[in-house]
Amino acid sequence: MRVYLIQHGQAKSKEEDPRRGLTDLGIQTTRRQAELFAETNPVIHVIWHSGKQRALQTAEIFAEALGIPQRILEHTGLNPDDPPMPLAQELSSSHHDIMVVGHLPFLSRLAGVLLSCKEDTEPITFTNSAVICLSRTDSTWKVDWVLPPELIVPIR
């Protein structure tokens, strides 16, 4: 089982957009990341997002690139300051590959729980639009790979 953790794309400031949608660069970078990720031919059962505009837009871009727009679901417990343990337990009991699009510090704490069973560790540094692939064998999670947006040249 794999889980793909993605911090939403670059978002506008609250002053520019109170809903904090993605910037043009955020959209372009996320689209390029999604297209590159789709080349790995992943089998994603569902894409969960927090419901915040920037996470929804990021999820939609990935779903479009993967050809699974009907598999996007808003999921509770993915907001920046939500506790990671409930989602970690849900992921640990799943048998399907899942993409989680969310925010910091939640995603880094979720990775800490999955990788070390500690809520207060943040073993992975996330960047906007990066894809972190974790896999589980039996009850042990490990980092399989990381696709940072720095590996691509964003369209400007």
C-alpha positions as CSV (number, residue, x, y, z in Angstrom):
1,M,0.0,0.0,0.0
2,R,1.3,3.5,-0.9
3,V,0.3,6.9,0.3
4,Y,1.3,10.0,-1.7
5,L,1.5,13.1,0.5
6,I,1.3,16.4,-1.4
7,Q,1.5,19.9,0.1
8,H,-0.8,22.2,-1.9
9,G,0.6,24.3,-4.7
10,Q,1.8,27.9,-4.1
11,A,-1.2,29.9,-2.8
12,K,-2.1,33.6,-3.0
13,S,-1.9,35.7,0.2
14,K,-5.0,36.3,2.3
15,E,-4.9,40.0,1.2
16,E,-4.9,39.0,-2.5
17,D,-7.4,36.2,-2.2
18,P,-9.2,35.5,1.2
19,R,-9.9,31.9,0.0
20,R,-6.2,31.5,-0.8
21,G,-6.5,29.9,-4.2
22,L,-3.4,28.9,-6.2
23,T,-1.2,31.5,-7.9
24,D,-0.6,31.2,-11.6
25,L,2.9,29.8,-10.8
26,G,1.3,27.4,-8.3
27,I,-1.1,26.1,-11.0
28,Q,1.7,25.8,-13.6
29,T,4.1,24.0,-11.2
30,T,1.4,21.7,-9.8
31,R,0.3,20.8,-13.4
32,R,3.9,20.0,-14.3
33,Q,4.4,17.9,-11.2
34,A,1.1,16.1,-11.8
35,E,2.0,15.3,-15.4
36,L,5.4,13.9,-14.4
37,F,3.8,11.9,-11.5
38,A,1.3,10.5,-14.0
39,E,4.1,9.0,-16.0
40,T,4.8,6.6,-13.1
41,N,1.4,5.0,-13.8
42,P,0.2,5.0,-10.2
43,V,-3.1,3.3,-9.3
44,I,-4.7,5.8,-7.0
45,H,-7.9,4.7,-5.3
46,V,-8.9,8.1,-4.0
47,I,-7.5,11.6,-3.6
48,W,-8.4,13.2,-0.3
49,H,-8.1,17.0,0.3
50,S,-8.8,19.3,3.2
51,G,-11.6,21.3,1.5
52,K,-9.5,24.5,1.5
53,Q,-9.4,26.1,-1.9
54,R,-5.7,25.6,-2.5
55,A,-5.8,21.9,-1.6
56,L,-8.9,21.3,-3.7
57,Q,-7.3,23.0,-6.7
58,T,-4.1,20.9,-6.3
59,A,-6.2,17.7,-6.0
60,E,-8.1,18.6,-9.1
61,I,-5.0,19.2,-11.1
62,F,-3.5,15.8,-10.0
63,A,-6.9,14.0,-10.7
64,E,-7.0,15.5,-14.2
65,A,-3.5,14.4,-15.0
66,L,-4.3,10.9,-13.7
67,G,-7.6,10.7,-15.5
68,I,-9.6,10.2,-12.2
69,P,-11.5,13.4,-11.6
70,Q,-14.4,11.4,-10.0
71,R,-12.1,10.1,-7.2
72,I,-11.6,13.4,-5.4
73,L,-13.1,13.6,-1.9
74,E,-13.0,16.2,0.9
75,H,-11.8,14.5,4.0
76,T,-12.0,15.8,7.6
77,G,-8.9,16.0,9.7
78,L,-6.5,17.4,7.1
79,N,-6.3,21.0,8.2
80,P,-3.0,22.6,9.1
81,D,-3.3,22.1,12.9
82,D,-5.4,18.9,13.0
83,P,-3.9,16.0,14.9
84,P,-2.3,13.4,12.6
85,M,-3.0,10.2,14.6
86,P,-6.6,9.6,13.3
87,L,-5.6,9.8,9.7
88,A,-2.4,7.8,10.3
89,Q,-4.6,5.0,11.8
90,E,-7.0,5.2,8.8
91,L,-4.2,5.0,6.3
92,S,-2.6,2.1,8.2
93,S,-5.8,0.0,7.9
94,S,-6.2,0.8,4.2
95,H,-5.3,-1.6,1.4
96,H,-5.6,0.9,-1.4
97,D,-3.1,3.5,-2.6
98,I,-4.3,7.0,-1.5
99,M,-3.2,10.5,-2.3
100,V,-3.5,13.1,0.5
101,V,-3.4,16.8,-0.4
102,G,-3.0,19.0,2.6
103,H,-1.1,21.6,4.5
104,L,1.8,22.2,6.9
105,P,2.4,21.4,9.6
106,F,-0.2,18.6,9.4
107,L,1.5,16.7,6.5
108,S,5.0,16.7,8.1
109,R,3.5,15.5,11.5
110,L,1.5,12.8,9.6
111,A,4.8,11.6,8.1
112,G,6.3,11.6,11.5
113,V,3.6,9.4,12.9
114,L,3.7,7.0,10.0
115,L,7.5,6.7,9.9
116,S,8.3,6.9,13.6
117,C,5.0,6.6,15.5
118,K,5.7,10.0,17.1
119,E,3.4,12.9,16.7
120,D,6.0,15.5,17.6
121,T,8.5,14.6,14.9
122,E,8.6,16.1,11.4
123,P,11.1,13.9,9.5
124,I,10.3,15.3,6.0
125,T,10.6,18.8,4.7
126,F,7.7,19.6,2.3
127,T,7.6,22.2,-0.4
128,N,4.6,23.3,-2.4
129,S,3.5,20.7,-5.0
130,A,6.1,18.1,-3.9
131,V,5.0,14.5,-4.0
132,I,6.3,12.2,-1.2
133,C,5.6,8.5,-1.7
134,L,5.4,6.4,1.5
135,S,4.8,2.6,1.4
136,R,3.7,0.2,4.0
137,T,4.7,-3.4,4.3
138,D,3.0,-5.2,7.2
139,S,2.9,-2.4,9.8
140,T,6.1,-0.6,8.8
141,W,6.1,2.6,6.7
142,K,9.1,3.8,4.7
143,V,9.9,6.6,2.3
144,D,10.0,5.2,-1.3
145,W,10.8,8.4,-3.1
146,V,10.3,12.2,-3.2
147,L,9.5,14.3,-6.3
148,P,10.3,17.9,-5.4
149,P,9.3,20.6,-7.9
150,E,12.9,21.8,-8.0
151,L,13.5,18.9,-10.4
152,I,11.3,20.6,-13.0
153,V,11.6,24.0,-14.6
154,P,8.2,25.8,-14.1
155,I,6.7,27.5,-17.0
156,R,6.7,31.3,-16.4
